[in-house]
């Protein structure tokens, strides 16, 4: 059988037995095959297996256009881009065609003329799945010509008449013919452009200047929107809303475990050019817990959302401060500590919106989230009443200092003065190195403080724990 790459002309394509199918049928066929062979449909998408992905699968099997409704940072754009994996690896197109015309059923005037003149000698090119995806962020300055097309003055200057269909320069949507076109933040389009999209979806024609051209474009239209914008009166015209077959409501990770998996997968990673890094499980849980608490906070605007990018950025910041400390102190391992948490203010403060600036400051809100997150995670690890031996040591006048700049070896020395501390740390399953020991010790001390078993005082850059 002749390979695709060897087929160069219309005649060879016909003799190969190629039978074109619509984009919707193509994606449906490939999706069903992936389900049958138990292949991952959207690799890297976490927490949607039982909620969002089945809805997407139903829409594709039904051949429906889709709109994703969700707050920022819910993987809407990533899912849309991953849909190209449901397309065939390559499809034949008429070589040089701006709208990727099907060789066996050309639509545009130029390709129809070419087929009429050259017949089976028409040249064929092969289009990859990645080249069949188009995307545009909706902004108020977008005009209909960006999406649909306009008169090309260069073609007019070459001698064509304005009445000639060949003077048209096609926009983004026709150029994604036989593929997937995605519009991010759909409600931000003006009413006039929304009407143009509606006309394209309903009538399968486009209007450019004085032309009325019927182009039965073969594509799936996908869009994203914030639920508040989408449902507000006047932000999107009802006829266009009605044309999207499936409205899929996305969500943030529902569990701490899913949030952590996303953090660990998405944080920036670099070549191993510094100390070896290790993030204790409880520290990752604290970062994820901060975000989950923020999504429930009455002080934070929930319609704006608290993106998963908050968790990722905070995870990166926490790890970065640990690396910086290890380099300064010459330590072997970079292990985040509780005393590193204040640094996540910088990576959080620009990603949340307060309900009101009158009563509370952003820094106070973030501090409250951090304290509550540490308390919640600590109480999952240690019921406070089981650490009585440690508390008893402080009752006898013990004072312990900690700092994000303190060398890990000092923590090991100080722990020898605290009965029960080594046993508590061992229950966390920390690696056997001073840096991890220091992190675990701070976790225990801060947890006891937040449970009102110890008093904490800040003296310059140090934290002092005492009874």
N, C-alpha and C positions, 0 to 999 in steps of 0.2 A: 504494500500500500504506500502511495506517495506521501512523503512527509509534508506537513504544512509549509515549512520554510522553503520547500522546493516548488511550491505552486506559485507561479508568477503572473499568470494570465487568466482571464475570464474562462477561456476554453478549458484550461487545465482544472480550474475549480469545478466546472460542471462535470467533467469526466471523473473527478475524484468522488463524486456522489455526495458532495456536501449539501446539507439541507439546513437552511437558516431557521432559527427559532427566535421568538421575541425575548427581550431581556427578562421579562417576568417569568416566562416558561423556563428559560435558562437557569435563573436563580432558584426557581422552585425545584427543578430537577436535581441541581447540585446540592441543595439543602437536604432533600430527601435522601440522597446518597450518603451525605455526611452523617445524618441521623442513623441510617441503617448500619453504617460501619463504625458508629460510636466515635466519630471524630469530634474534636473540640471546634465549635462553630465560631466563637469569638475569643481567641486566645488572649489572656491577660486581663479579661473582664472578670472581676471578682464580686461575688455576692448577688449575682443576678440569675443564677442557674434555675431557681425555682419561681422567679417572679417576672423578670423582664424578658429574658431570652425566649421562653415559651410564647410570649405575646408577639415578639418579633417573628418567630418561626411561623406562627399562625398567619400573620400579615403577608409574609412572603409566599407561603403556600397558597394563600387566597389571591395573590397578585395585587395587593393593595399598596397605594402610596401611604407613607407613614409620617407622623409628626411626633417628636419626642418632647414631652413636657417635663421640665425639671429645673431645679435651682442650679446655680453654677457648681462645677466640680462634680457632676454625677455621670461622667463618661459618655455624655451624649455624642459629642463630636468623634470620640474614639470609636464608638460603635458604628457610626455612620461610615467612617473611613474603612473599618474592617469588613464592611459589606462587600467590598470588592473581591474578597476571598470566595464569594459565592458565584462569581462570574467565571466563565471559561478562561483558560490561560491565554488564548489568543483567538481572535475572530478575523475573517477576511473583510477588507474594505477596498473601495476603489482608490487607487493610489492618487494622492494629492487632494482628495476631497476634504473640504473644511468640516463637513458634518458627518464624516465616517459612513458614507452611504453603503448600504447593502448592495454588493455587486449584482445580485440577482433581482433586485427590486429598487433601483435608484429613485430618489425623490427630487433632488435639486436639478435645476435646469442644466447646469454644466455637465453633470454626470449623465443625464438622459441624452444630451447631445453627443457626448463621448461614446456612449454605448451604441447609439444609432449609427455613428460614423465608423467606429472601429470593430464593433461586434465582439467576437471572442478574443480579439487581440488586446482588449483593454487590460491595462496593467493592474495587478492586485498587490496590496500590501497587507501585512498582518499586524493587528492592533493588540497590545498587551492589556491585561485586565487593569493595571495601574493607570493606563492612559484613558481608561473609560470612566474615570471618576472626576466630577467637577464639584467645586465648593465655593460658596460666596458668603461672606458675613454681611448681613443686612445693615445698612447705615442710611441715615436720612438723605445723603447726597447721591444715592444710587438713582440712575435714570433708566427708563425702559430700554434704551438702546444698549446699555451695558449687558442686559440679560437677553434681549431678543435680537437686536441688531440695528443697523443703520445703513445709509448710503455711503459707499466708499468713494471719497473724492478722487483718489488715485485712479480707480477704475474708470471714473468719468473722464478724467484727464487723458486716459489712454485712448479715448475715442468712443466709448460706449454712450448710449443715450440714457437719460434718467429713467425712461420708461422700460429699459432693459432690466430684467430680473437679475442679470449677471453683475449689476452694479452693487448688489447688496453685500455688506459685510456682516456676517452672522455673529450674534452675541454668544455669551457663555452657555446658555441653555441649548440652542441648536448644536453647538460644538460638542455637547456631551451626548448627542444622539447615540443610541445603542449602548447606553451606560447608566450611571447613577448620578443624579445631580442633587446636591444638598444645599439648603439655605439655612444658615444659622441665624437665630434671633428673628424669625419671620415677622413678628408683629411690628418691627421697626421699619418695615417697608411702607411707603406711602400707599394710600388707597388706590391710586391710579395704577401703580405697579402690581398691587394685589389683583386688580381686575385683569391685568394682562396675564398673570399666572393662572387665574381662574379660566380665562379664555383658552389658554394653552391646554389645560387639563380637561376641559369640557369639550371644546370644539376641535381640538387638534389642529389649529391653524395659528399662524402668527401674523401680525400686522406691522409692517415697517413703512413709515411715512405713508405714501399713497398706495402701497402695494397690499394686496390681500393674497397671501400665499398659503396654500394648504400643505402643511408639512406634517404628516402623521408620524411625529417623532416617537421613537421607540425608546422609552426610558422609564425609570422609576424616580419619582420626586420624593425626597425626604427632607424634613425640616425640623428645626429645634426651636423651642420657645420657653420662656419663663412662664409658669402657670398663671401668675398674677397678671402679666401682660396679655396672655392669650385669652383669658376669660374676661378681661375688662372691656366694657362697652366702648366701641370705637377704635380699638387697637388692631382688630382684624375683621375683615368683612365676612359676614355669615356665609355667603355662597362659597368662598374659598375654604373656610373651615369645614364645610360640609363635604368637600371633595376629597379630603384625606380619609382614606378608608379606615385607618387605625390610629388612634390617639393613645400613645403609650406613656404612662406616668412613671418616670424614673425615681430613684430614691438613693439616699446615702447608705453606706454600709450599716447593716442592722446590728452587727455584733462587733465587739472589740477585736475578735480574732480576724474578721475580714478587714477591718481597718489596718491592723498590723501587717497583714499580708500585702496590702496595697502599699503601705509605707516602705516595707522592705524591698518590694519589687520596683518602686518608682523613684526612690531617692537616688540622687546623682552619685555615681561611683567612679573612682579614679584609680589609676595604676597604683600598686602598692609601693608608694614612694615615701612612706613615713612609718610610724609605729603601727603595730597590728591592732585592729579595732575589734571591740566586742561590746555589744549592747545587751545588758542583762534583760531578761524577759520582763521583769517588773518595770524597768524604765520605759520599754516600748509600750507596755500597757498604760503607763501614766500618760504618755503623749497621746495615745488613742483615746483615753478617758477624758482628757481635756477637751478634745474636739466633740466627743459625744455629749459632754455636759454643756458645751457652748450651744449645741443644737437644741437644747431644752431651756436655755437661760432666758428669763424674762427681760433681761437687760439688753439682749442682742436681737436685732431685727431678723426674724426667722424667714420672712418673705424674700430677703436678700440671700439667705442661706449661709451655711458655714461649710465651705468647700473641703473636700478631702485633701486639697492642696495645703490646707492649714496643717494637717497631720504630717504631710510629707516634708514641708518646709521646717516644721518644728523638730522633726526627727533629724533632718540634716544639720540644723543649728546645734542641737544637743551633741551630736556626734562630732561636729567641728570643734566645739569648745573642749571636748575631751582630747581630741588630737592636738589642739594648741597647747593644752596643759602638759600632755605627755612630751611634746617637743621641748617645751621650756624647762621641765623638770628632768628631762633625760630618762623618762620611764619607758619600759618595753611595750606596754599595752596602753591603748587609749580606751578607757571605760567611763561612760557618762555617770555622773553622780546627781544626787538631789540638789546639791549646791550649784549645778549647772542650769537648773530649770529657769532661773530669772532671765537667762539670755534668750529664751523663746519669746519674750515680749517683742523683740525686733521682727520676728518672723510671723507674729500673730496679729499685731496691732493694725496692719494695713489690710487685713483680710476679713475683718469683721466690721459690722456696722451697728452702732448702738441704737436702741429705740429712742433715747433722748440723751442729750449732752448736759441737761440741766442738773441732774441729780447725782450722776456718777461718772467717773473718769474711766477711760479704756484700761489704763494700767491697773486700777482697782478691780475691775471686772476680771482681768486676766489673772491677777494674783489670787482672787477668790476661786477661779476655776482650777488653778494649779493646786491650791491647798485641798480642795475637795477631791480632786483626782488622786492625789497622793493618799489621802485618807481612805478612799474607796478601795484602791488597789492594796494598800497595806492590810486592811481588814479582811481582804480575801486570802491573804497569805498567813496572817498572824492574828488570832483572837487575842486582844490585848491582855486578858487575864492570864494567859499562859506565859507571859514574859515578866512575871512577878520578880524573878531572881534579878533581872537587870534593873528594874525599878528600885529594888531594895538597895542595890549598890549606890544609887544616887541619893537615897534617903540617908545614907551614912556620910553625905557631904561630897560625893564624887562630882567633879566638873570636867566636861569633855569639850574641846574646841574642834571645829571642823571648818574647812574652807575649800573652795574650788581650786585654790593655789597650793594646798597642802600636799606634801609628798605622801605617797601611799604607805610607805614604811612606817610613818608615825601612827597611822590608824591601827596597824597590826600591833605596835607597841602599846597603844592606849587600850586596845581590846583586851589585852592580857590583864588589865586592872578591873575588867567588868565580868563578873561571874555570869555565865549563861549566854554571853554575846557570841562566842564561837559556835555554840550549839544552835543558836537562832540563825546565824549566817549559813551554817551547814544545811539547814532545811530549805534554803533558797536554791541550792544546787549551783552555787557559783563556782567558776573555775578556780583552781588552786594557784592564785597569784595575788600579790598585794593590791594591785589596782582594782580587781574585782572585789576583793575583801573590803577596800575602802568604800566602794560604792554601796555594797550591801550594809555596811555599818551605818552609813548616813541614812539609808532607807529605814532601818530599824529605829534609829534615834528620832527621825522626823515623824515616823508613824506613831511613836509613843507620845511625842509632843502634841500631835494633832488629836490624839485621844485623851489629852489633858493629863497625861501621866508624868510628863516632864515639862519644864519651863525652858523656853528658848529666848536668848537675848542676842541681838546683833551688836558687835563691837567692831567698828570699821568694816573690814572685809571678812571677818570671822563670825561664825555662829557659835554661841556658847550654850550647851545643854546642861541643866542642873535641876535639882528638885525644887 
